[in-house]
């Protein structure tokens, strides 16, 4: 819950979010009910950030959004709900201007799903994610490095980071959804730049 707001608090202390990533006009895919745009005053170079959600259309296709339109794209805990992850990422890259950034956060499978599939915490999750594993317990696992390698000619990887802020290992045995707490993050943050 409110994963974007948790990330915004963490990101506030990182200069690159102020002067590199959240700069210009952006789009927040799957942003409701916690849109990035509510923090436009916190990230002063963010001119605007449109929220795109269910009523705007399929986030996988982004129909009606022009190519090379936005300075940045933000998607917090949205990609795991898409039917076709590579096709989704291809369309998200399509709508960002060359030199623009895509800031994408997905739940990390071991920290969030805790070895359970289908997801016990969100039945709409269609995929699990790991940064890099030889083999996952999930038959729907996507290795981030393998996914990004398919877009090597289109993007440069700026950052891939495991986020486990305020994560409590002692709660794993109890199978607690730690994202329900007001502070815990258990995700992978991906930042890529369109060539």
N, C-alpha and C positions, 0 to 999 in steps of 0.2 A: 504494500500500500504506500502510495505517495513516494515511489522510488525516485522520481525526477526531483522532487524537493529535497530528498536526502542527498542526492548527487549534487544539486545546486549549492548546498551548504558546503560540501567538500570541495567543489570546484571553485568556489569563491576565493579560496586561498591559493589557487594556481593561476599564475599570471597569464599563461597561454589561453585560458578560457576568456580572459578579458580583452586581450589584444591580438588574438590569432583565430580562435575557433568561432566564438559567438560575435562575429563582426558582420555588419550589413543586414541584409534581409534574409530571414530564414524561414524554414517550415518545420513544424514539430509533428511528426507522423505518429498517430495514435496517442495524441497528447492529453486527451480528457481522462479523468477530471482534474488533472494536475499539470497544466500546460507550462512549458518553458517560458512563454511570453510574459507570464506574470512576474518574471524576474528581469525584464528589460531594463529597469532602473538600476539593478544590481550589476549588470554587465553593460556598461555605458556605451560600448560601440555596437551593441545590438540595436539596429534601427527599428526592426520589427520582427515578429516571429508568428507566422500564421499557424493556427492549430488545424490539423487535418485529422478528422476522425470518421467514424462509421457513416455519418450523414453526408460526408463529402465524396464518398465512393470507396472503391477497393484500394486499400493501401498497397497491395501487390502491384497493381497496374498503374496507379496515379494518372488515370485517364483525365485528359483535359489540362494537365499541367505541362507547360511548354518545356522543351529541352533547354538545358543551360540557363535556367531561370533564377534559381536561388543561390545566394552566397554560401549558405550552409543548410544542412539537413540534420535534424535531431530526431532520434527515435529511442525512447526509453521503454524497454520491455514490450516491444511490439513485434519484432522479427520472429519470435517463437510461436506467434499465432498465425503466421502466413502459411499457405498451402505449399508454395514453391519458393524456398528461401533464395536460391540463386537468381530466379527471375525477379523477385522482389528487389534484391540488391542491385540488379542491373537497372531497373526502373528508378530506384532512388539515386543512383549515380547519374542517370540520364538527366534528371531535373536540376542537378547542381552545376553551377558554372565551372569551367576549367579554373583550377586553382582554389576552388571551394572545398569545404570540409564536410564530411559525414561523421557525426558523433552518434554512435550506436551502442546501446547497452542491452545485454541479454543476460538472463539468469545462468549462472554457472551450474552445471548439472549435479556435481557432487555436493556443493554447498546448498543448493536450493531443493532439488528433487530428492536428495538423500537416498539415492538408489532405488527409488520407486518410479515405475512407469506402467500405465499412464500416471500422469501427475496426480498426486493426492491433494495438492494445494491449489491447482488451477486446471480444471478439466479441459479448458480450451487450448492448452499448450499442445502444439503439434510436433515440436522438436526440443531436444536438449542440446546444450552447447558445452564444449570444452575448448581450451586454448589449443592443446595438442595431446592426444592420447593414441597409443597403438591400438587399444581396444577398449570400448566402453561397455558398461553393463546395459546401456540403453540401445535398442535397435533403431532409434530415431536420433542418434547423436550426430552432431556436426562439429568437426574440428575447424575452429576459426582459421587456423593457418592454411588448411586445405581449401576452404571456401575463398579466402582472399587471394590465394594463388591463381584461381581461375580468372581473376580480374587484374592480373599483374600488368598488363599493358594499358590499363585504364586508370589505375590509381596507384598511389604510393602509400605505404603504411606509415603513419605518423606515430601510432601508439596502440599497444594491446596490453591491457593491465587487468590482473585479477583484483577485484575489489572485495575485501572481506572486512570492512570497517564495522567494529562493534559486534562481530560475529562471535558467538559463544560455542566453542567446541563441546562444552559440557552438555549442551542441549541436543546434540545430534542423536544420542541414544534415545531421547524422548520424542524424536521425530517432530520437532517444533518448526513451524514456518516462521523463520526469524524475520522475514520481511514484514510481518504483522507488528513488529515492534517499531517504535518511532525513530530508531536510529540505525538499525542493522542493514548493511548492504551485503549481498552475496551474488556478485555479478561479474561479468566481463565487460570492460569498457574498450570499445574499438574506435579509433579515430583514423580515418583515411582521407587522403587529399586527391581530388580528381586532377588528372593530368590535363 
